[in-house]
Amino acid sequence: MAVGAVIDSRKMAKHFSVDIRDGHLSFKRREQQIKDEAGLDGIYVIRTSIPAEHLDAKEAVQAYKDLARVERAFRSMKTVDLDIRPIRHWNEDRVRAHVFLCMLAYHVEWHMREKLAPLLFHDTHIEAARAERSSPVAKTEPSDAVKAKKATKRSADGNPVMAFSGLIAHLGTLTRNTMRVPLKSRHSFTMYSRPTTLQEAAFKLLEIDPPRVQ
């Protein structure tokens, strides 16, 4: 393996001037460069092309941290919730339509998560918790509200708290039944199951009035 490759394997090549010739090997530390980098030990630098009047340092740091939410969104679409793949289409327009519908579905899911946050393990006081940080790079500590939800598994209103997928599965138990009376008149009517307390709370947050017996 070349000497340069050996040095760079530990990301150290930039700190040394190396002179390699037949029968000769010498190196010298780049003292000023080492000193400059030592000043950044334990610090990461975020650079953006957006003017400071539109995005200050604090907002830039938060935007960088929010990349984790973008990664979760892609993971949600690809595997966890929407399963965008496999795409069983060969026509370009149909592939585009498939991806568009998955993006639209995630848009709806995002708004549902925001509305249903009191019934989920989401921190509904995250903005206040961020405001209390001593520095924008400091870790945001969970609010007392979310700590209480995780400890008791209950919301402030006493409803069970769960993951989004679990709440969606519970909402899916609300059924619509067509009842038929075995008479010559062939009379039938539609009956919906009675919503649970949790379902009622979720529908209220979503501003949905579930159908009743017709």
N, C-alpha and C positions, 0 to 999 in steps of 0.2 A: 504494500500500500504506500502511495506517495506520502512524503512528509507533510505536505500541505493538507492532504485529506485527513491525516491523523490529527493534526492540530485543529482543523475545522470541525472534526467530529464532536468536539465539546464547545463549538461556537467561539473558539479562541483565536482563530487565524487573524481576525481583524485587529488584534491587540499586539501582533508581532510582525516585525519586518524580517523576512527569512531570505537568506542568500544561499542558494544551492548550486554548486558547480561540481565538476569532476574532482573527486577527492577533497571537496570542501563543503562544509556546512556551518553556517553561522546565523545567529538570530539576535534580534534586539527588541526590547520592550518599547512599545509606543506609549511612553509615560503620560503624555497629555491626553491621549485618547482614553487610556485606562482611567485617568483621573476624572475626565468628563463623564464617562459611563458610571463611575462609582457614585457620582452625584445623583444618579437616577435609580440607585438601588432601592428596591421596594416601591418604586413608583412606575405607573404606566401612563403613557401620554396618549391623549385622544386628539386627533386632528380632524377638523371638518372644513368643508368649503363654504358652509353657510355663514353669512356675516353675523357678527356678534350681536347686532341689534335685533336679529331674528332668532338667534339661539345662543343664549349666554352659556358660560362654563358649566353651571349647575344643570341646565337643561341638556347640554351635550352629554354629560355623564349619565343622566337618567335615560336619554335616548339609547346610549350604548348598552346600559343595563337591560333595557327593554328588548334587546335582541333576543333574549331568552324566551320572551313571549312569542316572537316571530317563529323561533324554532319549535316551540310547542304547537303553534298553529299548523305548521307544516306536518308535524308528527301526527296531529289530530286528523288532518285530512288524509294522510297517506295510510295510516294504520289503525289508530285508536278508535275514531268515531265514524269517519266517512268512507274509508277504504276506497280512495280514488283509483287505486290499482287492484287488480289488472283492468286495463282498458280493452274491452272486447269489441273494438271498432276499428275498421280499416279505412273508412272514409274520413278525410281531413276535417270536413265540416262537423261530422258526428263526434270526432275526438274533441274538437273545440267546444262543442255543445256539452259534452260530458264533463269536461274540466270546468266550464262556466257554471254548470249546475252544482258541482261540488263546491266551488268558491261561493256561490250564492247560499248553499246550505250552511257553510261555515259562518257566513255573515249572519244568518239567522241564529245559529248556535251562539255566536258571540253575544248578541243582544239578549238571548235567553239567559245566558250565564250572568250577565249584568243584572237582569231583572230578578233572577232567582238567587242572587248572592246571599240574602239572609238565611236561606235554607241550605246553603252549601258551606264548605269549609273555607270559602273565600274571606279575605280580610276586607270588610266593608269600611274600615277606617284607615286604609292604607295611606291615603293622602295626608291625613293628620300625623300618622307615624313618620312619614318622610319629612314632614315639616319640622319634627322634633330632633332630627339628626344634627349632630355637631358639624358634619361635613357631608357634601353630596356623595363622596366616595365611601362613606361609612355604611355598614350593613343596616338595612331597615329592620328594626326590631318589631315583632308581631304586636299588634295592639292588644289591649286587655280584652276587648270584645272577642277577637278570634281565639285568644287563649282560653276564654270561657267556653266557647263553642267546641273546641277540641277536647277540653277536659270533661264536659258534661254530655257531649254529642247532642246538644239541644240548642235551639235558637233562643233569642231573647223572649219570644212568645211561647216557648215551651214545645215547639215542634221538633221532630227529629231532624238532625243535620246529617247530610250524606254527600257522597261524591255526585257529580253531575250525571254520570252514567246510571248510577243507582236511582236517582230521582226520576230520570226519564223512563227507566224501566218501571218504576212505581206508577207513573202517570199512564203508562201503557196498559195498566190493568183495568182502566175504565172501559167498559164494554157497551156496545150497542146491540141490542137483541130484537129480532123481529118475532113477535109472539103470534101464533096462529091458533085460532079456535077451531077444533075439529067439527065444524058444522057445515051444512050445505051452503050457508051464506059466505063461507070462506072468509070470515071476518079475521082481520089481523091488526095488530097495533105494535108500535115501536116502544121499547122500554130500555132506558139507560140504567146502568148500575149506579148506586148512590156513591157519590165521591167521598173518599175518606177525608179526615180532618187535614191531613197533609196535602192531599190533592186540592182541597178547597183553598188552602193557604197559597199553594203554587199558582192556581188559576187567578187568585186575587192579585198576586204580584205581576202576573202576565196580563192582567186586565182582560181576562177571558171569562165569559159567563158560560159554563158548561151546559149542554142540553139536558133537559129533564124528561120525564115520562111524557110521551105524546099520546 
